[in-house]
Amino acid sequence: LSVTITDKNSTPNAWDIIKEVSEKSKAVPLPILPDATALSTTIVTSKTHAQSCYPFSLQYLAMCMLRVLTRPAGSHNGKLDGETVNACMIVVKFYSLYRGISADDMSSLILDRVAFNYTEEDCP
């Protein structure tokens, strides 16, 4: 039995894959979420008054941008650092993958989509 740790970088479109891989490998997926300061619903209203919600605060988004911009060049496996053209827009696009999910729904959604039930036979 092994443990798979999933964090904010495991976007909603990957949750079903994480569950499937965990079931096949008998790994336990362990979702890790940020604290309540970061995990806070943000509602953005467009010029046309359409609203979108996100499970992370704008302060958290800004902190993620700062971390990317202050990374030493070439230090990130995905090559996302301060020398990357449009680095902040890439972070915003990543943030947008969570559109439509509130902070309140985040925990239950990720657990429903990632976790699965084990039986005694699954555990050594």
Buried (B, 14 or more C-beta within 10 A) or exposed (E): EEEBEBEBEBEBEBBEEBBEEBBEEEBBBEBEBBEEEBBBBBEEEEEEEEEEBBBBBEEBBEBBBEBBBEBEEEEBEEEBBBEBEEBBEBBEEBBEEBEEBBBEBBEEBBEEBBBEEEEEEEEE
